[in-house]
Amino acid sequence: MDTHNTSELRREDSRHHLHPFTDTKELNEKGCRIITKADGIYIYDADGHKILDAMAGLWCVNIGYGRQELVDAAAGQMQELPYYNNFFKTAHPPAIKLAKKLTELAPDHINHVFFTGSGSESNDTVVRMVRRYWQLQGKPEKTVIIGRQNGYHGSTVAGASLGGMAPMHQQGGPMLPDIEHIAQPYWFGEGREMDPQEFGLLAASSLEKKIQQLGVERVAAFIAEPVQGAGGVIIPPASYWPEIQRICDQHGILLIADEVICGFGRLGRWFGSQHFDIKPDLMPIAKGLSSGYLPIGGVLVGDRVADLLIDEGGEFYHGFTYSGHPSCAAVALRNIELLEQERVLEHVRDIAAPYFARRWAELASHPLVGEARSLGLLGALELVADKVTLSRFEPGIGGLCRDICFETGIVMRSVGETMVVSPPLVITEEEIDQLISLARASLDATARRLGIAL
Ligand SMILES: *Cc1c(COP(=O)(O)O)cnc(C)c1O
């Protein structure tokens, strides 16, 4: 068993490691928590704490930790062919098999995949593919892609531009041109005075307004997550997606469903689009594709786009060294096989998600909680200072609650004053009970820290 010199590791981390999405100065004052191992739905830190990982890493460890089958898939492939590319008239079995498998799982009109190394690269690919598509259609002026405020599509320049995260846009100069953003369907945050279904239609109508304002001859596509993840598990009202689909169809613009979180079982189907019954032209994927064991992503490409690219596009000058990386593809394929063999999607749909929904909703009675919502194995709690007026705390309470969660033995993430969870899909009912107890204990501790009576 590997032993770690924790304080030395922490010191070296603060000296040399620039962490993603982190205030490094603030982190270095305390030092980071060092995670050393994991099994099932639990992670373990170097100080000996066992912590229930209700975020499945970063929304990705769908199959759970510690699966020897994935270790074996990686090791076997690394011995046979650790790396080769798919550029110059070559391919290899893992990439081919994974492409076939993915297009079998995808809706009928999707029969191709372009591989990448991450969700961000998938969305960079989306931008290039969408613009190329309209160029081939003889409409090169259709370059504008419409995304949403508070959407998340990754952290490369294209990903950050497509996303609507204001703090990301504010750092480091102009984003990619010809990207526009519309309102998000965030009922609790922005539409509470309305009926949710009316609000869903209103939020969708901002797409139509934006198309009219820009002129449809300029608009290439609309991109959105089926359920916003990083934005705070924002579950659109049922009226929203059918109206978005209608608007995209009516104006002939491409629909892109960013499936990086919702894909691979999170909502109890292979893809979130199937849950919402929409028909995207492009579906960026990553995260749960390999359950995070190795980095891999891709774009599932519908026939409308793929046929034109293939038949008339000639060479597409785009690709990554690691597009379809054989070791990553072998792990992704094995991961999908395990999800199938162990009927994990059925487990989510029939057992885990209904049970989680019921138990999660109980947290709505907590004095700090203004709303408890969930869909599939995604959940959110809105922290409020006043349960009647639903007024918010000062900023920072979400971060406090997140830190308290860690101390209590559960990973929840805070998005502003919204606490979110996205546990491994293999979570059992008993483990859901533990998740709820730990979440409640963390809320209690947060309330005590704030001097609020329970
Ligand atoms: C995480 C995420 C991405 C970015 O994926 P990376 O692998 O971090 O580049 C893109 N879209 C969505 C919806 C995500 O949640």
PDBQT file of the ligand as one rigid body, heavy atoms in Angstrom, charges set to zero:
ROOT
HETATM    1  C1  LIG A 501     -17.900  19.384 -18.390  1.00  0.00    +0.000 C 
HETATM    2  C2  LIG A 501     -18.676  19.877 -19.544  1.00  0.00    +0.000 A 
HETATM    3  C3  LIG A 501     -18.043  20.249 -20.740  1.00  0.00    +0.000 A 
HETATM    4  C4  LIG A 501     -16.549  20.312 -20.865  1.00  0.00    +0.000 C 
HETATM    5  O1  LIG A 501     -15.956  19.069 -20.787  1.00  0.00    +0.000 OA
HETATM    6  P1  LIG A 501     -14.379  18.980 -20.454  1.00  0.00    +0.000 P 
HETATM    7  O2  LIG A 501     -14.103  17.514 -20.595  1.00  0.00    +0.000 OA
HETATM    8  O3  LIG A 501     -14.183  19.528 -19.079  1.00  0.00    +0.000 OA
HETATM    9  O4  LIG A 501     -13.664  19.778 -21.468  1.00  0.00    +0.000 OA
HETATM   10  C5  LIG A 501     -18.839  20.594 -21.807  1.00  0.00    +0.000 A 
HETATM   11  N1  LIG A 501     -20.178  20.589 -21.718  1.00  0.00    +0.000 NA
HETATM   12  C6  LIG A 501     -20.807  20.250 -20.584  1.00  0.00    +0.000 A 
HETATM   13  C7  LIG A 501     -22.295  20.229 -20.553  1.00  0.00    +0.000 C 
HETATM   14  C8  LIG A 501     -20.085  19.905 -19.451  1.00  0.00    +0.000 A 
HETATM   15  O5  LIG A 501     -20.707  19.607 -18.316  1.00  0.00    +0.000 OA
ENDROOT
TORSDOF 0
